[in-house]
Amino acid sequence: NGKIFYTSITSLSHISKVRWDKTRIEEVVLEALKAQIAMMTVQSRGKSKAVQSKGTMLRQKLKILTGELKSGDSQKVQSYLDYREGRITREDFIALRAQREQRARELQEEIARTEAEYQEYLDAEEQAKKERAIARKTGSLDEESLREIMYDAVERVNFVDGQNIEIVWKFDDLFRTA
């Protein structure tokens, strides 16, 4: 690629005297890139496990809420039979019906919230899959391939002093196309 890293630090006059060899900068940036990719791989695994755990919990919650909502139908029938056979009064029947209807509304609202949260989970799971795929792909690159993408991975390099540099990455852009 032949791109050379420059920085525009004008406020610190001693920085203007700092000189780094291009080959040495490339070595440092390449090692930092490898470390970033390794860190991205570990983070994607952790994020993936957390996302899967949340998905399991949300599916279970939806199953329980839906089951409770359906059980209201059998309670309705039982309540009617109890009223018809004289085991409960008309007032009790009406009160039980109002309680069931209120609980059904609450359950429907909770189901709607949980379904929305589950959709967010599905989106997060899809993003986690993409990140895992990117991490696998970039993690399996050989040194020569990493050198080829290194220039695209770096937004800029700031020279702090004669011994230290700061690397500003642009991973989001790079790894969408990796």
C-alpha positions as CSV (number, residue, x, y, z in Angstrom):
1,N,0.0,0.0,0.0
2,G,2.8,2.4,0.8
3,K,0.7,4.7,3.0
4,I,2.7,6.5,5.6
5,F,1.3,7.5,8.9
6,Y,1.5,11.2,9.9
7,T,0.1,13.1,12.8
8,S,-0.5,16.8,13.2
9,I,0.5,17.6,16.7
10,T,1.5,21.2,16.7
11,S,0.9,22.2,20.4
12,L,3.8,20.1,21.7
13,S,7.1,21.3,20.1
14,H,9.1,18.3,21.4
15,I,6.8,16.0,19.5
16,S,7.9,17.5,16.2
17,K,11.4,16.1,16.8
18,V,10.2,12.6,17.3
19,R,11.2,10.2,14.5
20,W,10.0,6.7,14.0
21,D,11.1,4.3,11.4
22,K,8.3,3.3,9.0
23,T,9.1,-0.4,9.3
24,R,9.1,-0.2,13.1
25,I,5.7,1.6,13.1
26,E,4.3,-1.1,10.8
27,E,5.6,-3.8,13.2
28,V,4.1,-2.1,16.2
29,V,0.8,-1.6,14.4
30,L,0.7,-5.1,13.2
31,E,1.2,-6.5,16.7
32,A,-1.4,-4.2,18.0
33,L,-3.8,-5.3,15.2
34,K,-3.2,-8.9,16.2
35,A,-4.0,-8.1,19.8
36,Q,-7.2,-6.2,18.8
37,I,-8.4,-9.2,16.8
38,A,-7.7,-11.6,19.6
39,M,-9.6,-9.3,22.0
40,M,-12.4,-9.0,19.5
41,T,-12.6,-12.8,19.3
42,V,-12.8,-13.2,23.1
43,Q,-15.4,-10.4,23.3
44,S,-17.6,-12.0,20.6
45,R,-17.6,-15.3,22.4
46,G,-18.6,-13.7,25.7
47,K,-21.3,-11.6,24.0
48,S,-22.6,-14.6,22.2
49,K,-23.0,-16.6,25.4
50,A,-24.8,-13.8,27.1
51,V,-27.1,-13.3,24.2
52,Q,-27.9,-17.0,24.0
53,S,-28.7,-17.1,27.8
54,K,-31.0,-14.2,27.5
55,G,-32.8,-15.8,24.5
56,T,-33.4,-19.0,26.5
57,M,-34.8,-17.0,29.4
58,L,-37.1,-14.9,27.1
59,R,-38.5,-18.0,25.3
60,Q,-39.2,-19.6,28.7
61,K,-40.9,-16.5,30.0
62,L,-43.1,-16.3,26.8
63,K,-44.1,-20.0,27.2
64,I,-45.1,-19.4,30.9
65,L,-47.1,-16.2,30.1
66,T,-48.8,-17.8,27.1
67,G,-49.7,-20.9,29.2
68,E,-51.1,-18.7,32.0
69,L,-53.2,-16.7,29.5
70,K,-54.6,-19.9,28.0
71,S,-55.4,-21.3,31.4
72,G,-57.8,-18.4,31.9
73,D,-60.1,-20.0,29.3
74,S,-60.4,-23.1,31.4
75,Q,-61.0,-21.0,34.5
76,K,-63.8,-19.2,32.6
77,V,-65.5,-22.4,31.8
78,Q,-65.1,-23.7,35.4
79,S,-66.4,-20.5,36.8
80,Y,-69.5,-20.6,34.6
81,L,-70.2,-24.2,35.6
82,D,-69.8,-23.3,39.3
83,Y,-72.3,-20.4,38.8
84,R,-74.8,-22.5,36.8
85,E,-74.7,-25.3,39.4
86,G,-75.1,-22.8,42.2
87,R,-71.7,-23.2,43.9
88,I,-71.0,-19.5,43.5
89,T,-73.3,-16.5,43.4
90,R,-73.9,-14.2,40.4
91,E,-71.9,-11.5,42.1
92,D,-69.0,-13.9,42.6
93,F,-69.2,-15.0,39.0
94,I,-69.1,-11.4,37.8
95,A,-66.2,-10.5,40.2
96,L,-64.2,-13.6,39.0
97,R,-64.8,-12.7,35.4
98,A,-63.6,-9.1,36.0
99,Q,-60.4,-10.5,37.8
100,R,-59.8,-12.9,34.9
101,E,-60.3,-10.1,32.3
102,Q,-57.9,-7.8,34.2
103,R,-55.3,-10.5,34.5
104,A,-55.7,-11.4,30.8
105,R,-55.0,-7.7,29.9
106,E,-51.9,-7.7,32.2
107,L,-50.7,-10.9,30.6
108,Q,-51.2,-9.6,27.1
109,E,-49.3,-6.5,27.9
110,E,-46.5,-8.5,29.5
111,I,-46.5,-10.9,26.5
112,A,-46.2,-7.9,24.1
113,R,-43.3,-6.4,26.1
114,T,-41.6,-9.8,26.2
115,E,-42.1,-10.3,22.5
116,A,-40.6,-6.9,21.8
117,E,-37.6,-7.8,24.0
118,Y,-37.3,-11.1,22.2
119,Q,-37.2,-9.3,18.9
120,E,-34.3,-7.2,20.3
121,Y,-32.7,-10.5,21.4
122,L,-33.0,-11.8,17.8
123,D,-31.4,-8.7,16.4
124,A,-28.6,-8.9,19.0
125,E,-28.2,-12.6,18.2
126,E,-27.9,-11.8,14.5
127,Q,-25.3,-9.1,15.3
128,A,-23.4,-11.5,17.5
129,K,-23.3,-14.1,14.7
130,K,-21.9,-11.5,12.3
131,E,-19.3,-10.5,14.9
132,R,-18.3,-14.1,15.5
133,A,-18.0,-14.7,11.7
134,I,-15.8,-11.6,11.4
135,A,-13.7,-12.6,14.4
136,R,-13.3,-16.1,12.9
137,K,-12.4,-14.8,9.5
138,T,-9.9,-12.2,10.8
139,G,-8.5,-14.5,13.4
140,S,-7.6,-17.0,10.7
141,L,-5.8,-14.5,8.5
142,D,-2.1,-15.2,8.0
143,E,0.6,-12.5,8.7
144,E,0.7,-11.4,5.0
145,S,-3.1,-11.0,4.9
146,L,-3.0,-9.0,8.1
147,R,-0.3,-6.8,6.7
148,E,-2.6,-6.1,3.7
149,I,-5.5,-5.0,5.8
150,M,-3.5,-3.2,8.4
151,Y,-3.5,0.1,6.6
152,D,-7.3,-0.1,6.2
153,A,-7.7,-0.9,9.9
154,V,-5.9,2.2,11.1
155,E,-7.6,5.6,11.1
156,R,-4.5,7.4,12.4
157,V,-1.5,7.0,14.5
158,N,-0.7,9.7,17.1
159,F,2.9,10.0,18.2
160,V,2.9,10.6,21.9
161,D,6.7,10.7,22.4
162,G,9.8,8.9,21.2
163,Q,8.6,5.6,22.8
164,N,4.8,5.6,22.6
165,I,2.2,5.9,19.9
166,E,-1.6,5.9,20.0
167,I,-3.4,4.0,17.4
168,V,-7.0,5.0,16.4
169,W,-8.7,2.0,14.8
170,K,-11.6,2.0,12.4
171,F,-12.7,-1.6,12.9
172,D,-16.3,-1.1,12.1
173,D,-15.6,0.0,8.6
174,L,-12.8,-2.5,8.0
175,F,-14.5,-5.7,9.3
176,R,-17.7,-5.1,7.4
177,T,-15.7,-5.7,4.3
178,A,-13.2,-8.3,5.7
